[in-house]
Amino acid sequence: MKKVLIVATVQSHIAQFHKPLINMLKEKGVHVTACAKNNLAIKKNLTLTEPDEIIEVPFSRSPFSPKNLKAYKKLKAVIEKGEYDVVHCNTPVGGILTRLACRKLRKKGKIKVLYHAHGFHFFKGGSKKNFMLWYPIEKAFSKLTDTMVVINKMDYELAKSKFNAKNVVRVPGVGVNLNQFRNENIDVDLKKEFNLDADTKMVLSVGELNENKNQKVIINAIAHLKDEKIHYFLAGNGPLRDKLEQQAKKLGVENQVHFLGYRRDLPAIYKQVDVFMLPSYREGLGLASIEAMSFGLPIITSNKHGINDYSEDGVSGYKYEPNDYKGFADGIRKIVYDEELKKQMGERNKETAQSFSLETYLKIMNEVYDSLLGEN
């Protein structure tokens, strides 16, 4: 029986992104082991039961943490004893430690290494600090990689031209399940829930409330609009919730900014709002926005990184520099008050979303694994 080890810094990463891949591998008769730090106790919405075996390794997300020395030693022992055919590593720190732990067995031809880059931390137009730190690391470790999987055009072009992995493959993120909950009837009415008028215009962001997701710029845009009919909904939890609530209150729009927390009824919410917002500074791709597109929503986004794979200014919606709150405000106003434009953009987005389906992703990954497993 072929054996695959999937490594990530935390188990929630595997639970959130790799369950369909694990099930696909098991259907091929592959024994799958997952290796990561167990953080699921604080991620109540996630479970991980799919792998045949789960091994806890105490990774730290910081590349400079001394805890990673202990994690590396345990991981190396797991790999050397496991007789794995393929080791599939994810996340920058997990990818570094895993490829170090595999290097001797790989040199002997006893193991293949797949590195799944979920969006490089450096890119054209991004942080110079991130480029100086991560570019030389990723380039150096690409030499210890048989197949590098990337999720957007920018990363693919860079990896193909500058890095040294034997093979580079581009996939549509980890695939969006376009059929999930599509026909499920969920009794959700945001206007009723928040006592809003029937003609209220609603814009939505989905994702962790953090600096990179940049929800603050949309709160600034709402304040700039000075239009009480336009309300902003934020689905997700995160460390910046209190700060964002204070920002909305300071700007006098606390009654127009609504924090939804973690929601299991997003498909029903997508059907009610007018436009989806993704103002991130960096995104490997941005699967929530693609899911929103599949429901026929226009999108207003930043113009950075993997977002550009599907966000086309004036076609899918509009896009702006991440801190351009006046631009975001203008885009919101244009779409929410023009039903024909909203419909036209939404129909186009439904078609675009098909290219990022879970089926497309799994088809490519099946071919990748057929190649890797067939060579051992």
VONU-19205 format. One record per residue: x, y, z of N, C-alpha, C in turn. Coordinates in steps of 0.2 Angstrom, whole numbers, padded with zeros to 4 digits, always signed. Example, Ala and Ser with C-alpha at 12.3 -4.5 7.8 and 13.67 -1.06 7.14 Angstrom:
BEGIN
+0066-0028+0039+0062-0022+0039+0066-0016+0039/+0064-0011+0035+0068-0005+0036+0064+0000+0039/
//
This chain:
BEGIN
+0004-0006+0000+0000+0000+0000+0004+0006+0000/+0003+0011-0004+0006+0017-0004+0004+0021+0002/+0009+0026+0004+0008+0029+0010+0010+0037+0009/+0006+0041+0011+0007+0048+0010+0006+0052+0017/+0011+0056+0019+0011+0060+0025+0009+0067+0023/+0004+0070+0026+0002+0077+0025+0004+0081+0031/+0008+0086+0030+0011+0090+0035+0009+0097+0035/+0007+0100+0040+0005+0107+0041+0007+0110+0048/+0007+0116+0049+0009+0119+0055+0004+0117+0061/-0003+0118+0059-0008+0116+0063-0013+0112+0060/-0017+0108+0064-0022+0103+0061-0028+0107+0058/-0029+0113+0060-0035+0116+0057-0034+0118+0050/-0027+0119+0048-0026+0120+0041-0028+0114+0037/-0026+0108+0039-0028+0102+0036-0035+0101+0036/-0039+0102+0041-0046+0101+0042-0050+0106+0037/-0047+0112+0036-0050+0117+0032-0049+0116+0025/-0043+0114+0023-0041+0114+0016-0040+0107+0013/-0039+0102+0016-0037+0096+0013-0041+0090+0014/-0047+0090+0017-0051+0084+0018-0053+0081+0011/-0055+0085+0006-0057+0082-0001-0051+0078-0004/-0045+0081-0003-0039+0078-0005-0037+0071-0002/-0038+0071+0005-0037+0065+0009-0042+0060+0007/-0048+0062+0006-0053+0057+0004-0052+0054-0003/-0049+0058-0008-0047+0056-0014-0041+0051-0014/-0037+0053-0010-0031+0048-0009-0033+0041-0006/-0037+0041-0001-0040+0035+0002-0044+0031-0003/-0047+0034-0008-0051+0031-0013-0046+0027-0018/-0040+0030-0018-0035+0027-0023-0031+0021-0019/-0033+0020-0013-0030+0015-0009-0024+0017-0005/-0023+0023-0005-0017+0026-0001-0018+0027+0006/-0014+0025+0010-0014+0026+0018-0011+0033+0019/-0016+0037+0022-0014+0044+0023-0013+0046+0031/-0008+0049+0032-0006+0051+0039-0006+0059+0039/-0009+0062+0044-0008+0069+0045-0004+0071+0051/+0000+0076+0050+0005+0078+0055+0005+0085+0056/+0003+0087+0062+0002+0095+0064+0001+0095+0071/+0002+0102+0073+0000+0103+0080-0008+0103+0081/-0010+0100+0086-0017+0100+0087-0020+0106+0090/-0023+0110+0086-0026+0117+0089-0034+0116+0088/-0037+0111+0087-0044+0110+0085-0048+0112+0091/-0046+0112+0097-0049+0113+0103-0052+0120+0103/-0048+0125+0100-0050+0132+0099-0053+0133+0093/-0054+0128+0089-0057+0129+0082-0064+0125+0082/-0069+0127+0086-0075+0123+0087-0078+0121+0081/-0077+0125+0075-0081+0123+0069-0077+0118+0065/-0071+0116+0067-0068+0111+0063-0066+0105+0066/-0066+0099+0062-0064+0092+0065-0060+0089+0059/-0056+0084+0062-0051+0081+0057-0052+0073+0059/-0056+0070+0055-0057+0063+0056-0055+0059+0050/-0053+0062+0044-0052+0059+0038-0046+0055+0037/-0040+0057+0040-0034+0053+0039-0034+0046+0043/-0030+0042+0040-0030+0035+0043-0026+0036+0050/-0022+0041+0051-0018+0042+0057-0016+0049+0057/-0016+0051+0064-0015+0058+0065-0009+0058+0070/-0004+0062+0069+0002+0062+0073+0003+0070+0075/+0003+0071+0082+0004+0078+0084+0011+0080+0084/+0013+0086+0081+0020+0088+0081+0019+0096+0084/+0023+0098+0089+0022+0105+0091+0025+0110+0088/+0023+0111+0081+0025+0117+0077+0024+0123+0080/+0028+0128+0079+0026+0135+0080+0026+0139+0073/+0021+0143+0072+0021+0147+0066+0027+0152+0064/+0030+0154+0070+0035+0158+0069+0042+0154+0067/+0045+0157+0062+0051+0153+0059+0057+0154+0064/+0056+0158+0069+0062+0160+0074+0061+0156+0081/+0055+0153+0081+0053+0150+0088+0058+0144+0090/+0061+0144+0096+0065+0138+0098+0061+0132+0098/+0054+0132+0099+0050+0126+0099+0050+0122+0093/+0052+0125+0087+0053+0121+0081+0058+0116+0081/+0063+0117+0085+0069+0112+0085+0066+0106+0088/+0062+0106+0093+0059+0100+0096+0054+0097+0090/+0050+0101+0087+0045+0099+0082+0049+0096+0076/+0055+0099+0074+0059+0096+0069+0061+0089+0071/+0064+0088+0077+0066+0081+0079+0061+0076+0078/+0055+0078+0081+0049+0073+0081+0047+0071+0074/+0047+0077+0070+0045+0076+0063+0050+0071+0059/+0056+0073+0060+0061+0069+0057+0061+0061+0058/+0059+0060+0065+0059+0053+0067+0052+0050+0064/+0047+0054+0063+0041+0051+0060+0042+0049+0053/+0046+0054+0049+0047+0053+0042+0052+0047+0041/+0057+0046+0045+0062+0041+0044+0059+0034+0046/+0054+0034+0050+0051+0027+0052+0045+0025+0048/+0042+0030+0045+0035+0029+0042+0035+0026+0035/+0041+0026+0032+0041+0023+0025+0036+0026+0020/+0036+0032+0020+0031+0036+0016+0034+0036+0009/+0029+0036+0004+0031+0037-0003+0031+0044-0005/+0026+0048-0002+0026+0055-0003+0025+0059+0003/+0028+0064+0004+0027+0069+0010+0025+0076+0007/+0019+0077+0009+0015+0083+0006+0015+0089+0011/+0019+0094+0011+0020+0099+0016+0017+0105+0014/+0014+0109+0019+0011+0115+0018+0013+0121+0023/+0012+0127+0021+0013+0133+0025+0021+0134+0025/+0023+0140+0026+0030+0141+0025+0035+0138+0030/+0033+0138+0037+0037+0135+0042+0036+0127+0041/+0030+0125+0040+0030+0117+0040+0033+0115+0033/+0033+0119+0028+0037+0117+0022+0044+0117+0023/+0047+0122+0027+0054+0122+0028+0057+0116+0032/+0053+0115+0038+0055+0109+0042+0054+0102+0039/+0049+0102+0035+0048+0095+0032+0053+0094+0027/+0055+0099+0023+0060+0097+0017+0067+0096+0020/+0068+0099+0026+0074+0098+0029+0074+0091+0032/+0069+0089+0035+0068+0082+0038+0068+0076+0032/+0066+0078+0026+0066+0073+0021+0072+0073+0017/+0077+0077+0018+0082+0078+0012+0087+0072+0011/+0088+0068+0017+0092+0062+0016+0089+0057+0012/+0083+0055+0014+0079+0050+0011+0077+0052+0004/+0076+0058+0003+0075+0061-0004+0081+0060-0009/+0087+0062-0006+0093+0061-0010+0094+0054-0012/+0092+0049-0007+0093+0042-0009+0087+0039-0013/+0083+0044-0015+0077+0041-0020+0072+0038-0016/+0071+0038-0010+0066+0034-0006+0060+0038-0005/+0060+0044-0006+0054+0048-0005+0053+0054-0009/+0047+0056-0011+0046+0062-0015+0043+0067-0010/+0044+0073-0012+0042+0079-0008+0038+0084-0012/+0032+0085-0010+0027+0090-0013+0026+0096-0008/+0028+0102-0011+0027+0108-0007+0021+0111-0009/+0016+0112-0005+0009+0116-0007+0010+0123-0005/+0011+0128-0009+0012+0135-0007+0005+0138-0008/+0002+0140-0002-0005+0143-0002-0004+0151-0003/+0000+0153-0007+0001+0160-0008+0008+0162-0005/+0013+0164-0009+0019+0166-0007+0018+0172-0003/+0022+0173+0002+0022+0179+0007+0025+0185+0003/+0028+0184-0003+0031+0190-0006+0028+0190-0014/+0027+0196-0016+0025+0196-0023+0026+0203-0026/+0025+0204-0032+0026+0211-0035+0021+0216-0032/+0023+0221-0029+0019+0226-0026+0017+0225-0019/+0020+0219-0016+0019+0218-0009+0025+0221-0005/+0025+0218+0001+0030+0221+0006+0037+0219+0005/+0041+0224+0005+0049+0223+0004+0052+0219+0009/+0049+0220+0015+0052+0216+0021+0050+0208+0020/+0044+0207+0018+0042+0200+0017+0047+0197+0011/+0048+0201+0006+0052+0199+0000+0059+0197+0003/+0062+0201+0007+0069+0200+0009+0069+0194+0013/+0064+0193+0017+0064+0187+0022+0063+0180+0018/+0057+0180+0014+0054+0174+0012+0057+0172+0005/+0058+0177+0001+0061+0175-0006+0067+0170-0006/+0072+0172-0003+0078+0168-0003+0077+0161+0001/+0073+0161+0006+0071+0155+0009+0067+0150+0004/+0062+0153+0001+0058+0149-0003+0062+0146-0009/+0067+0151-0012+0071+0149-0017+0076+0143-0015/+0079+0144-0010+0084+0139-0007+0080+0132-0006/+0075+0132-0003+0071+0126-0002+0068+0123-0008/+0067+0127-0013+0064+0124-0019+0068+0118-0022/+0075+0118-0020+0080+0113-0023+0078+0106-0019/+0075+0107-0014+0073+0101-0010+0066+0098-0011/+0063+0100-0017+0056+0099-0019+0055+0096-0025/+0051+0090-0026+0050+0087-0032+0044+0090-0036/+0039+0092-0032+0033+0095-0035+0031+0101-0031/+0031+0107-0034+0029+0113-0030+0022+0115-0033/+0017+0115-0029+0010+0117-0031+0009+0124-0029/+0007+0128-0033+0005+0135-0032-0002+0137-0034/-0005+0142-0031-0012+0143-0032-0014+0149-0036/-0009+0153-0039-0011+0159-0043-0006+0160-0049/-0008+0164-0054-0003+0165-0059+0003+0168-0058/+0003+0173-0053+0009+0177-0051+0014+0172-0048/+0012+0168-0043+0017+0163-0040+0019+0158-0045/+0015+0156-0049+0017+0151-0054+0022+0153-0059/+0022+0159-0061+0027+0162-0066+0033+0163-0062/+0033+0165-0056+0039+0166-0052+0043+0160-0051/+0039+0155-0048+0041+0148-0047+0044+0145-0053/+0041+0145-0059+0044+0142-0065+0050+0146-0067/+0051+0152-0066+0057+0156-0069+0062+0156-0064/+0061+0156-0058+0066+0158-0053+0068+0152-0048/+0064+0148-0047+0065+0142-0042+0067+0136-0045/+0069+0131-0041+0072+0125-0044+0069+0119-0042/+0062+0119-0041+0058+0113-0040+0058+0109-0047/+0058+0102-0046+0058+0098-0052+0052+0099-0057/+0046+0101-0053+0040+0102-0057+0036+0107-0053/+0033+0111-0057+0028+0117-0054+0021+0116-0057/+0016+0116-0053+0010+0115-0055+0005+0120-0052/+0001+0123-0056-0004+0128-0053-0011+0125-0053/-0014+0126-0047-0021+0123-0046-0025+0129-0043/-0032+0128-0044-0036+0134-0042-0038+0134-0035/-0032+0136-0031-0033+0136-0024-0034+0129-0021/-0038+0127-0017-0040+0120-0015-0047+0118-0017/-0049+0122-0022-0056+0121-0025-0061+0123-0020/-0066+0126-0024-0073+0128-0020-0078+0123-0022/-0081+0121-0017-0087+0116-0018-0093+0120-0020/-0094+0121-0026-0099+0125-0029-0106+0123-0028/-0107+0116-0026-0113+0113-0025-0115+0113-0017/-0111+0115-0013-0112+0114-0006-0118+0119-0004/-0123+0116-0001-0128+0119+0002-0132+0123-0003/-0131+0122-0010-0134+0126-0015-0142+0125-0014/-0144+0119-0013-0151+0118-0013-0154+0118-0006/-0150+0119-0001-0152+0118+0006-0156+0125+0008/-0162+0124+0011-0166+0129+0013-0164+0131+0020/-0161+0137+0021-0159+0139+0028-0163+0146+0029/-0167+0146+0035-0171+0152+0037-0167+0157+0040/-0164+0161+0035-0160+0167+0038-0162+0173+0034/-0163+0179+0038-0166+0185+0035-0162+0190+0039/-0156+0193+0036-0152+0198+0039-0156+0204+0040/-0160+0206+0036-0163+0212+0037-0168+0212+0043/-0171+0206+0044-0176+0205+0049-0172+0204+0056/-0166+0201+0055-0162+0199+0061-0159+0206+0064/-0158+0211+0060-0155+0217+0062-0160+0223+0061/-0166+0221+0060-0171+0226+0060-0170+0232+0055/-0169+0230+0049-0167+0234+0044-0173+0235+0039/-0173+0241+0035-0178+0242+0031-0177+0238+0024/-0183+0237+0021-0183+0232+0015-0178+0235+0010/-0177+0241+0009-0173+0244+0004-0166+0245+0006/-0164+0242+0011-0157+0242+0014-0152+0239+0009/-0146+0242+0007-0141+0239+0003-0136+0236+0007/-0134+0230+0006-0130+0226+0010-0123+0224+0006/-0118+0225+0010-0111+0223+0007-0108+0218+0012/-0104+0213+0010-0102+0208+0014-0094+0206+0013/-0091+0205+0019-0084+0202+0019-0085+0196+0023/-0081+0191+0021-0080+0184+0025-0073+0183+0026/-0071+0182+0032-0064+0180+0033-0062+0182+0040/-0056+0180+0043-0054+0182+0049-0053+0189+0050/-0055+0192+0055-0054+0199+0057-0047+0201+0059/-0043+0202+0054-0036+0203+0055-0033+0209+0050/-0027+0211+0051-0024+0216+0048-0023+0215+0040/-0022+0209+0038-0021+0207+0031-0028+0208+0027/-0033+0205+0031-0040+0206+0027-0042+0213+0027/-0040+0217+0031-0040+0225+0029-0048+0227+0029/-0052+0224+0034-0059+0226+0034-0060+0233+0036/-0055+0236+0039-0055+0243+0041-0056+0248+0036/-0053+0246+0030-0054+0251+0024-0062+0251+0022/-0065+0246+0022-0072+0246+0021-0076+0250+0026/-0075+0249+0032-0078+0254+0037-0077+0261+0036/-0071+0263+0033-0069+0270+0031-0074+0272+0025/-0074+0267+0021-0078+0268+0015-0086+0269+0016/-0088+0265+0021-0095+0266+0023-0096+0273+0026/-0091+0275+0030-0092+0282+0033-0091+0287+0028/-0087+0286+0023-0086+0291+0018-0093+0292+0014/-0096+0287+0013-0102+0287+0009-0108+0291+0011/-0108+0291+0018-0114+0295+0021-0120+0293+0019/-0122+0287+0018-0128+0284+0016-0130+0279+0021/-0136+0281+0025-0138+0276+0030-0141+0270+0027/-0143+0270+0021-0146+0264+0018-0141+0258+0016/-0134+0260+0016-0129+0255+0015-0126+0252+0021/-0126+0246+0022-0124+0242+0028-0118+0237+0026/-0114+0237+0031-0108+0232+0030-0108+0226+0035/-0108+0220+0032-0108+0214+0037-0102+0211+0036/-0099+0209+0042-0092+0205+0043-0094+0198+0046/-0093+0193+0042-0093+0186+0044-0086+0184+0046/-0085+0182+0052-0079+0179+0054-0077+0182+0061/-0072+0178+0064-0070+0181+0070-0062+0182+0070/-0059+0185+0075-0052+0187+0074-0050+0192+0079/-0043+0193+0079-0041+0198+0085-0042+0205+0084/-0045+0207+0078-0046+0214+0077-0053+0216+0078/-0057+0212+0081-0065+0213+0081-0066+0219+0086/-0063+0220+0091-0064+0225+0096-0062+0232+0093/-0056+0232+0089-0053+0238+0086-0058+0240+0081/-0060+0235+0077-0065+0237+0071-0071+0240+0074/-0074+0237+0079-0080+0240+0082-0079+0247+0085/-0073+0248+0088-0071+0255+0090-0071+0260+0084/-0068+0257+0079-0067+0262+0073-0074+0264+0070/-0079+0259+0070-0085+0260+0067-0089+0265+0072/-0088+0264+0078-0091+0269+0083-0088+0276+0082/-0082+0276+0082-0078+0283+0081-0080+0287+0075/-0082+0283+0070-0084+0286+0063-0091+0287+0063/-0095+0285+0068-0102+0286+0068-0106+0281+0064/-0103+0276+0062-0107+0271+0058-0108+0264+0061/-0108+0264+0068-0109+0258+0072-0115+0255+0070/-0120+0259+0068-0127+0256+0067-0127+0253+0059/-0122+0254+0056-0122+0252+0049-0116+0246+0048/-0113+0244+0053-0108+0239+0053-0110+0234+0057/-0110+0228+0055-0113+0222+0059-0108+0216+0059/-0106+0214+0065-0102+0208+0066-0106+0202+0067/-0105+0197+0062-0109+0191+0062-0106+0185+0065/-0099+0186+0067-0095+0180+0070-0095+0175+0065/-0093+0169+0067-0093+0163+0062-0100+0161+0061/-0101+0160+0054-0107+0158+0052-0107+0151+0047/-0112+0147+0049-0113+0141+0045-0118+0142+0039/-0121+0148+0039-0126+0149+0034-0124+0154+0029/-0118+0154+0027-0115+0158+0022-0119+0158+0015/-0120+0152+0012-0124+0152+0006-0131+0156+0006/-0134+0155+0012-0140+0159+0012-0139+0167+0013/-0133+0168+0016-0132+0175+0017-0129+0178+0010/-0126+0174+0006-0124+0176-0001-0130+0178-0005/-0135+0175-0004-0141+0176-0008-0145+0182-0006/-0143+0185-0001-0147+0191+0002-0143+0198+0001/-0136+0197+0000-0132+0204+0000-0131+0206-0007/-0129+0212-0008-0128+0215-0015-0121+0214-0018/-0116+0214-0014-0109+0214-0016-0105+0211-0011/-0099+0208-0013-0094+0205-0009-0088+0209-0009/-0085+0210-0003-0079+0214-0003-0073+0210-0001/-0067+0211-0004-0061+0208-0002-0055+0213-0003/-0054+0217+0002-0049+0222+0002-0042+0220+0004/-0040+0214+0004-0034+0211+0007-0028+0214+0004/-0023+0215+0009-0016+0217+0006-0013+0211+0003/-0014+0205+0004-0011+0199+0001-0016+0193+0001/-0017+0190-0004-0021+0183-0004-0018+0179-0009/-0017+0172-0007-0015+0167-0012-0020+0167-0017/-0026+0167-0015-0032+0167-0020-0038+0171-0017/-0041+0168-0012-0047+0171-0009-0053+0167-0011/-0054+0161-0007-0059+0156-0009-0066+0159-0008/-0066+0163-0002-0073+0165+0000-0076+0170-0006/-0072+0174-0009-0074+0178-0014-0076+0174-0020/-0073+0168-0022-0075+0164-0027-0081+0161-0026/-0082+0159-0020-0089+0156-0018-0094+0161-0018/-0093+0167-0016-0098+0172-0017-0099+0173-0025/-0094+0173-0029-0095+0174-0036-0100+0169-0039/-0099+0163-0036-0103+0157-0039-0111+0158-0037/-0112+0162-0032-0119+0164-0031-0121+0170-0035/-0117+0173-0039-0119+0178-0044-0118+0185-0040/-0114+0185-0036-0112+0192-0033-0107+0196-0036/-0107+0202-0038-0102+0206-0040-0097+0206-0034/-0090+0208-0036-0085+0208-0030-0081+0215-0031/-0080+0218-0026-0075+0224-0025-0069+0222-0021/-0063+0222-0024-0058+0219-0021-0052+0224-0021/-0046+0222-0018-0040+0225-0019-0037+0223-0025/-0031+0226-0027-0028+0224-0034-0022+0220-0033/-0022+0216-0027-0015+0213-0025-0015+0205-0026/-0010+0202-0028-0008+0195-0028-0013+0191-0032/-0015+0185-0029-0019+0180-0032-0026+0183-0034/-0028+0188-0030-0035+0191-0032-0036+0193-0039/-0030+0195-0042-0030+0197-0049-0032+0191-0054/-0032+0185-0052-0033+0179-0056-0040+0179-0058/-0045+0182-0054-0052+0182-0056-0055+0189-0055/-0052+0194-0052-0055+0200-0051-0053+0205-0057/-0058+0207-0061-0057+0211-0067-0060+0217-0066/-0057+0223-0066-0060+0229-0065-0065+0231-0070/-0071+0233-0068-0076+0234-0073-0080+0229-0076/-0078+0222-0074-0081+0216-0077-0084+0212-0071/-0079+0210-0067-0082+0206-0061-0084+0210-0055/-0083+0217-0056-0084+0222-0051-0079+0227-0052/-0076+0229-0046-0071+0235-0046-0065+0233-0042/-0059+0235-0043-0054+0234-0038-0049+0240-0038/-0046+0241-0032-0043+0247-0030-0037+0245-0026/-0032+0250-0025-0027+0249-0020-0030+0248-0013/-0027+0244-0009-0030+0242-0002-0032+0247+0002/-0029+0253+0002-0030+0258+0007-0035+0264+0004/-0037+0263-0002-0041+0268-0006-0048+0267-0004/-0050+0270+0002-0057+0270+0004-0062+0274+0000/-0059+0279-0003-0064+0283-0007-0066+0279-0014/-0061+0275-0016-0062+0271-0022-0067+0265-0020/-0066+0262-0014-0071+0257-0012-0078+0260-0011/-0078+0265-0009-0084+0269-0008-0088+0270-0014/-0084+0272-0019-0087+0274-0026-0089+0267-0029/-0085+0262-0028-0087+0255-0031-0094+0253-0028/-0094+0253-0022-0100+0251-0018-0106+0255-0021/-0106+0262-0021-0111+0266-0024-0113+0264-0031/-0108+0263-0035-0110+0261-0042-0114+0255-0043/-0112+0250-0039-0115+0243-0040-0122+0243-0036/-0123+0245-0030-0129+0244-0026-0135+0248-0029/-0133+0253-0032-0139+0257-0035-0140+0256-0042/-0137+0251-0045-0138+0249-0052-0139+0242-0053/-0146+0240-0053-0148+0233-0053-0145+0229-0060/-0145+0233-0065-0143+0230-0072-0136+0228-0071/-0132+0233-0069-0125+0232-0068-0123+0226-0064/-0127+0226-0058-0126+0221-0053-0127+0214-0056/-0133+0214-0060-0135+0207-0063-0130+0205-0068/-0127+0210-0072-0122+0208-0077-0116+0206-0075/-0113+0209-0069-0107+0207-0066-0108+0200-0063/-0114+0199-0060-0115+0193-0056-0116+0187-0061/-0119+0188-0066-0119+0182-0071-0112+0180-0074/-0108+0185-0075-0101+0184-0078-0097+0180-0072/-0098+0182-0066-0095+0179-0060-0097+0172-0059/-0103+0170-0060-0105+0163-0060-0101+0159-0065/-0100+0161-0071-0096+0158-0076-0089+0157-0074/-0086+0162-0071-0079+0162-0069-0078+0158-0064/-0082+0157-0059-0081+0153-0053-0081+0146-0055/-0083+0143-0061-0083+0136-0062-0076+0134-0063/-0071+0139-0065-0064+0137-0066-0061+0136-0060/-0064+0137-0054-0060+0136-0048-0064+0131-0043/-0067+0126-0047-0071+0121-0043-0067+0116-0040/-0070+0113-0035-0067+0107-0031-0065+0102-0036/-0070+0101-0041-0068+0095-0046-0062+0097-0050/-0061+0103-0052-0055+0105-0056-0049+0104-0052/-0049+0106-0046-0043+0105-0041-0042+0098-0040/-0047+0094-0039-0045+0087-0037-0043+0083-0044/-0045+0085-0049-0043+0082-0056-0035+0083-0057/-0033+0089-0055-0026+0091-0056-0022+0087-0051/-0024+0087-0045-0021+0084-0039-0020+0077-0040/-0025+0074-0043-0025+0067-0045-0020+0065-0050/-0019+0069-0055-0013+0068-0059-0007+0069-0056/-0006+0074-0052+0000+0075-0048+0002+0069-0044/-0003+0067-0040-0001+0061-0036+0000+0054-0040/-0003+0054-0046-0002+0048-0050+0005+0048-0052/+0008+0054-0054+0015+0055-0056+0020+0053-0050/+0018+0056-0044+0023+0055-0039+0023+0048-0036/+0017+0045-0035+0017+0038-0033+0019+0033-0038/+0018+0035-0044+0020+0030-0049+0028+0030-0050/+0032+0035-0047+0039+0035-0048+0042+0031-0042/+0039+0029-0037+0042+0026-0031+0042+0018-0032/
//
